[in-house]
Amino acid sequence: MRSILRTLDRDLARDIGLVCLADAVVGLSFGAITVSSGLPLWLPMLLSLLVFAGAAQFMFVGLIASGGNPVAAVVASLLINARHVPFGFAIGDVLGTGRLRRAVGTHLMIDESVAFALAQRDAERRRAAYWACGVGLFVCWNVGVLAGAFAGTVVTDTDALGLDAAFPAVLLALVLPSVRDGATRRAVLAGVAIALATAPFLPSGVPVLLALAGVLAGLGGRQAPREQETAA
């Protein structure tokens, strides 16, 4: 861990720290929403330790709290987490070798840790950013969930405090810097359009998976300039 911290520069460490702080707030909202919805105190803590995937956890709790079938809630959560399959191909080199190390690294594979890893140019910084962000978020998320779960025993209306908006706000903050790139912007817009068009007709989680097709719009935009350079 010391070698990882030495690799991080001040700006990168600051950015990771800010995201960890923001995710602690999201974890607090998750714990409070879960318990205030009438679910047991231990449930958000157990989910955060074993699942550690904010979108899947919110989906599971939302469906259960609204009277949904537990099996359907698990399936929907798995569908949302299916995006981790392409994540694994994209950052598999940062996990290292050894079964235990790769198992722990896979457990820490969430949107934020993958985003920080992919933003780095060289392999050493990719590895350092991934592990620093993953470990930091795991600790901060679970501390936030623990505090939120106990707060949920007191707060009865979490929507009135705006806690339900914390998770999408953090994801939006992560996406916005990348949207400056034209190809990324096309991919995001295409994915949003697909998700919005299919959400009224398909089960929860499926529109999110279909939105991954928006990546094709971004790839098409990147290939065009290369073809022009070849022709020139």
N, C-alpha and C positions, 0 to 999 in steps of 0.2 A: 504493500500500500504506500510505503514511503517513496518508492520509485515513481509511482503514479502521481503523487502529489508534487514531486519535483519536476515532472514533465509539464504540468499545467502552468501556464503563465497567469499573471494577475487578472487579466481581462476574462479569460476563460473560466478561471476559478470563481470570479465574481458572478458571471452569467449562470453558472451551475448553481451557485449558492442562492441566487434569486429565484431560480426555478424550483429549487428544493423548498424554499420558504413559501412560494405560491402553492406548491402541491400540499404542503402541510395544512394550508387553509382549506384546500379542496378536501383533504382527508378529514378535517374537522367537520366540514359540511356533510360528508358521507356518513360519518359516525352519528351525527346529530339527526340527520334525515332518517336513517335506519331505525334508531331507537325510538324516535318520536312517532314513527309510523306504527308502533306497537310490536316490533320485532324484538327478540331477546338481546340483552346487552352484549352477550358473547359473540353474536353472529358477525357484526362488522369487523371485530378483531380477528376472528378466525379466517374470514374471507381475505382480509388484508395480508395475513401471514402466508396463507396457502395459495391464493390466487394472484394477488398483487397486480391487478389490472383494473384501473379506475373505471373505464367504460363498461367492462363486463360486470363489475361489482354494482355499479349504478343500475345497469339493465336488470340484473338478477333481483336486486332489492325492489326496484320499481314494479316489476311484474308480480313478485310475491306480495308486496304491500297492497296491490290493487286486486288481489284475489286470484291471481293467475296460478296455473299448474306449476309445481316445482320442476317437473321434468321439462316443460316448455321453457321455463326460465333458464335452466341449465343449457338447453340446446341453443337458445338465443344468445346467451353469453359466449358459448363456444363459437358461434358464427361470427360474432364481433372479433373474437380473438384469433380467428383464422388469418387475419392480416399479418400475424406474427410469422407465418410461413415465408412470405417474401422477405420479411425483416431478417430472418435467419440466413437467407442466401446473401443478403446485402452486407451483413456485418459479421458473418461467420468467422472471419479471420481474427477478430478481436477477442474471441472467447478463449483462445489459447488451447493447450492440449491437456489431456487427463480428463477422466469421466467426471470427477467431482467438480473440477473447475468449470467445465462446460455445462454441467447441470446447474450450478449456481449462476453462471453467466446467462443461461437461458431463462432462469427465473427472473432475472433483473432486466429482461428484454421488454421494455415498454417504449411508448412513443418518444418520450423525452430523451432517454438514453441513446436510442437509435438516431434521433435527430442530431444530437451533439456529436456522435461518432461520425456520421456521414458528412458533417460540416468541416471536418479536419482533413488536411491535405496528406500528411504522412502517417504511416502505420502506427508509429509510437504514440503520436498525439491522439489518434483514433482510439487506441486501446485505453489510454489514460482517461480520455473524456468519457468513454463508455462506462468504465468501472467506477470512476469518481461519481458520475451522475447516478448510475444505478444504485450503488451502495447508499449514497446520500439521500436519494429519493425513498429508498426502502425504509430507512430510519425515520425520516421526516414524515412520510406518509403514515406510518404506523403510530407514531407519536400523536399526529393530528387526529387520526381515527380514534385513538384511545381517549383523547380529550373531548372529542365531539360526541362520542358515545355516552360519556357521563353527562355532558351538557344536554344531550337529548332527553335525559330523564327529567330535565327542568323546563326546557324550551318545547312548547307544544306546537307552535306554528313556525316551521323553519322557512317557509316560503316568504313570510312577512319580512324576514331578515335578508332575503336575497341569497341564501346559501345554496339554493338550487341552481344558481347561475354561475357558481364559482368554477365548476369543472369545464364547461364549454368556453368560459372566458380564458382560462389558461391555455387550452388547445388553440384558440384563435390567436393568442399572443405568440405561440410557437410558429404558427403557419405564416403570419403576416410578413416577416422578413424575407421569406422565400418567394413570396408572390411577386417580388420585383422582377424576377426572371420571367421572360415571356413564355417559355415553354411550360414552366411550373404554373404560371397563371392560367394557361389554357387547360392544363390537366385539372387544376382545382375547380375551375368553372364548370368543366365537363362533368366532373365527379359530383359537384353540388347539384347540377341539373338532373343527373340520373337519380340521385338519392331523393330529391324532392318529387320527381315525377313518379317514382315507384313506391314511395312510402305509404300512400293511402291504400295500396292494393296488396302489399306483400307483408309477411310477418316481420316483426321487429328483428333487426340485425341483418336481414337479407339486403335491404337497400344500401347499407354501408358496404357490403361486399361487392355489390354491383357497381358502386361508385368507383371501385378500383379500376374499372375500365377507362376512366378518365385519364389514366396514365398513358394510354395509347395516343391521346391527343397531344400530350407533351412530347412523346417520342417522335411523332410525325413532324412536329415543329423543329426538333433537333436534327433530324435526318436531312431536311430540305437544304439547309445551308451547306452541309457536307457534300451533297450532290452537286450543288452549284460550284463549290471549290474544285471538285474533281473535273467538272466540265471545263472550267477555266484553265 
